Amino acid sequence: MARTAKKKDPKRRRIEFVLEMPQAEQVILMGDFNEWNPKTHPMRKDKHGVWRKRVMIFPGHYEYRFWVDGEWYNDPHNPLICPNCFGSENNVIEVAP
């Protein structure tokens, strides 16, 4: 009987999302990687007004946006976008294996 090698699971990668928006009261990171769940990745503001969140994501193609004080915002530092079903655009991130 032939043995098949076990496939290694792709390892998750640590990705940091950053949004400079000092006037914001609340920022939430939502995307395909967290099923657009507003409770999964709330962001924290540092003393300079920069919001940050580090997440562990498996390699792949993901869409995401920031939910800022009840409104959607795109990542101004990421030019990769794609249209969404709501008539606006999402940012895209490619996580390499």
C-alpha positions, 0 to 999 in steps of 0.5 A, a space after each residue: 500500500 502506497 503512503 501519501 505524504 501528509 500535507 502541511 497546513 499553511 501557516 497563518 501570517 501576522 498582518 497589521 492593519 493601520 488607520 490614521 484617524 485621530 478624531 474617530 471614537 471607534 474603529 473596527 476591522 472587518 473582512 472576509 477573514 473574520 466573516 465581516 463580524 463587527 465583534 471580532 477585530 476592534 482596533 485600538 488607538 495609540 497616543 498619536 491617534 493611529 488605530 492598529 490591529 494585528 491579526 493572524 490570517 491564513 494565506 489567501 485573497 481577502 477583502 476588507 474595510 474599516 468601520 469608523 464611527 458607523 461609516 465604512 472607510 477604505 484603507 488609504 494606504 492600500 491601492 488594491 480595491 475591488 467592487 462589492 455588491 453594495 455599489 462601493 469598493 473593498 480593499 484587497 489583501 493578498 497574504 502570501 504562503 
